[in-house]
Amino acid sequence: MKKLSEYVKTAEAAEILGVSQTTLRKWAESGKIPVRMNPANGYRLFLRSDLDEFLRRAAEPLKEKKRAR
């Protein structure tokens, strides 16, 4: 089981990713980034390791598609 300290709320997660809270909520709703809901209060919680992985994938260069000749 993960420790609560391994999670951040929406505001901190958005700051880590450099996006607005609205953008982060949209990404979470569309499945672009994993999100958990706190059952006690309904807050969105993001695992720090998920944010790190998202940033790592975002930093990778896009693979060029080979053109058919």
C-alpha positions as CSV (number, residue, x, y, z in Angstrom):
1,M,0.0,0.0,0.0
2,K,1.3,3.4,-0.9
3,K,2.0,6.1,1.8
4,L,-0.1,9.3,1.7
5,S,3.2,11.2,1.3
6,E,3.6,9.6,-2.1
7,Y,0.6,11.5,-3.4
8,V,0.0,15.1,-4.2
9,K,-3.2,17.0,-4.7
10,T,-4.2,18.7,-8.0
11,A,-2.5,22.1,-7.3
12,E,0.9,20.6,-6.5
13,A,0.7,18.1,-9.4
14,A,-0.1,20.9,-11.8
15,E,2.8,22.9,-10.6
16,I,5.1,20.0,-10.9
17,L,4.0,19.5,-14.5
18,G,3.9,23.2,-15.4
19,V,0.3,23.2,-16.5
20,S,-2.9,24.7,-15.1
21,Q,-5.1,22.7,-12.7
22,T,-7.9,22.7,-15.4
23,T,-5.5,21.1,-17.9
24,L,-4.4,18.5,-15.4
25,R,-8.1,17.7,-14.6
26,K,-8.8,17.2,-18.3
27,W,-5.8,15.0,-18.8
28,A,-6.9,12.9,-15.8
29,E,-10.5,12.6,-17.1
30,S,-9.3,11.6,-20.5
31,G,-6.8,9.0,-19.1
32,K,-3.6,10.7,-20.2
33,I,-2.4,10.6,-16.6
34,P,-3.4,8.3,-13.8
35,V,-5.5,9.7,-11.0
36,R,-7.0,8.4,-7.8
37,M,-9.8,9.8,-5.8
38,N,-9.6,10.2,-2.0
39,P,-12.6,8.3,-0.7
40,A,-13.0,10.5,2.3
41,N,-13.2,13.9,0.6
42,G,-13.3,13.2,-3.2
43,Y,-10.0,15.1,-3.9
44,R,-8.0,14.0,-6.9
45,L,-4.6,12.5,-5.9
46,F,-1.7,11.9,-8.1
47,L,1.2,9.6,-7.4
48,R,4.6,11.4,-7.6
49,S,6.0,8.4,-9.5
50,D,3.2,8.8,-12.1
51,L,4.0,12.4,-12.6
52,D,7.7,11.6,-13.0
53,E,6.9,8.9,-15.6
54,F,4.6,11.4,-17.4
55,L,7.4,14.0,-17.6
56,R,9.9,11.3,-18.8
57,R,7.5,10.3,-21.6
58,A,6.8,13.9,-22.6
59,A,10.5,14.6,-22.9
60,E,11.1,11.7,-25.3
61,P,11.5,12.8,-28.9
62,L,8.7,11.8,-31.3
63,K,9.6,8.9,-33.5
64,E,9.7,9.8,-37.1
65,K,7.4,7.8,-39.4
66,K,9.1,6.3,-42.3
67,R,7.7,7.5,-45.6
68,A,6.7,5.0,-48.2
69,R,8.5,5.7,-51.5
